[in-house]
Amino acid sequence: MRVFHWKIRPGMQVDSEPAVAVVKFGDGYEQRRPAGLNNNLKKYSVTVRVSREDAQQVEAFLSWHGGVKSFLWTPPYDWRQIRVVCRKWSAGAELTKTTFTATFEQVVN
């Protein structure tokens, strides 16, 4: 499995939305439980700023995975790799650098 090794810029946003199954009863009472074993997978909004030469490698890496194949990545605040997919990214070219913004979605397979 391939590894995303480029450094993430500070200011990464992490979105959490645990999947919860809810059964509603009368009088406003409801029962809640986790929806599945992996109900709290995260979404990471990341920014990567690389040289124009490295930009081709980043683009090729993300395109090769095509939003379907997962890859390994280590979040900046963590020491362990997680498996993610990237279904959406954009690139902005400057004079000597290219800035990529992407969403990494944590997956289990």
C-alpha positions as CSV (number, residue, x, y, z in Angstrom):
1,M,0.0,0.0,0.0
2,R,1.3,3.4,-0.9
3,V,2.0,6.1,1.6
4,F,1.2,9.9,1.3
5,H,4.5,11.4,2.6
6,W,4.2,15.1,1.8
7,K,4.0,17.5,4.8
8,I,0.6,19.0,5.7
9,R,0.5,22.7,6.3
10,P,-0.7,23.9,9.8
11,G,-4.3,24.6,10.3
12,M,-5.7,21.3,9.2
13,Q,-9.4,20.8,10.0
14,V,-10.8,17.5,11.3
15,D,-14.5,16.8,11.0
16,S,-16.1,14.1,13.2
17,E,-19.7,12.9,12.8
18,P,-20.3,9.6,14.6
19,A,-22.9,7.4,12.9
20,V,-25.7,6.8,15.3
21,A,-28.8,4.6,15.0
22,V,-31.8,6.2,16.7
23,V,-35.1,4.7,17.6
24,K,-37.8,7.2,18.6
25,F,-40.5,6.3,21.1
26,G,-43.4,8.3,22.4
27,D,-43.1,11.4,24.6
28,G,-39.8,12.4,23.1
29,Y,-37.9,9.4,24.4
30,E,-35.3,8.0,22.1
31,Q,-32.7,5.2,22.2
32,R,-29.3,5.7,20.6
33,R,-26.5,3.3,19.7
34,P,-23.4,3.3,17.5
35,A,-24.2,2.4,13.9
36,G,-21.6,-0.2,13.3
37,L,-18.2,-1.0,14.6
38,N,-16.4,1.9,12.9
39,N,-19.0,4.6,13.5
40,N,-16.6,7.5,14.2
41,L,-14.4,7.8,11.1
42,K,-12.8,11.3,10.5
43,K,-12.6,13.6,7.6
44,Y,-9.4,15.8,7.3
45,S,-9.3,19.0,5.3
46,V,-5.6,19.3,4.4
47,T,-3.4,21.7,2.6
48,V,0.0,20.8,1.0
49,R,2.4,23.3,-0.5
50,V,5.1,21.9,-2.7
51,S,7.5,23.0,-5.4
52,R,6.3,22.9,-9.0
53,E,8.4,19.7,-9.6
54,D,6.8,17.9,-6.6
55,A,3.4,19.1,-7.7
56,Q,3.4,16.6,-10.5
57,Q,4.2,13.8,-8.1
58,V,1.4,14.8,-5.7
59,E,-1.1,15.1,-8.6
60,A,0.0,11.7,-10.0
61,F,-0.3,10.1,-6.6
62,L,-3.9,11.4,-6.0
63,S,-4.9,10.6,-9.6
64,W,-3.6,7.1,-9.4
65,H,-5.7,6.4,-6.4
66,G,-8.7,8.0,-8.2
67,G,-10.8,8.5,-5.1
68,V,-11.3,4.7,-5.0
69,K,-8.1,3.2,-3.8
70,S,-7.0,3.9,-0.2
71,F,-3.6,4.9,0.9
72,L,-1.7,5.3,4.2
73,W,-1.2,8.7,5.8
74,T,0.0,9.9,9.2
75,P,-2.0,12.8,10.6
76,P,0.4,15.6,11.9
77,Y,-0.8,15.2,15.5
78,D,-0.6,11.4,15.6
79,W,2.1,8.8,15.5
80,R,0.2,6.0,13.7
81,Q,-0.8,5.7,10.1
82,I,-4.4,5.6,9.1
83,R,-6.0,4.4,5.8
84,V,-7.7,7.2,3.9
85,V,-9.2,7.9,0.5
86,C,-9.1,11.3,-1.3
87,R,-12.2,11.8,-3.5
88,K,-11.7,15.6,-4.0
89,W,-8.7,17.8,-4.3
90,S,-7.7,21.1,-6.1
91,A,-4.4,22.7,-7.0
92,G,-3.4,26.3,-7.2
93,A,-0.2,27.2,-9.1
94,E,1.9,30.1,-8.0
95,L,5.3,31.2,-9.4
96,T,7.5,28.6,-7.8
97,K,5.0,26.6,-5.6
98,T,1.8,24.7,-6.0
99,T,-0.8,24.5,-3.2
100,F,-3.1,21.5,-3.0
101,T,-6.2,21.4,-0.9
102,A,-7.8,18.0,-0.3
103,T,-10.2,16.0,1.8
104,F,-8.9,12.8,3.3
105,E,-11.6,10.5,4.5
106,Q,-10.7,7.7,6.9
107,V,-11.7,4.2,5.8
108,V,-11.2,0.7,7.2
109,N,-10.6,-1.2,3.9
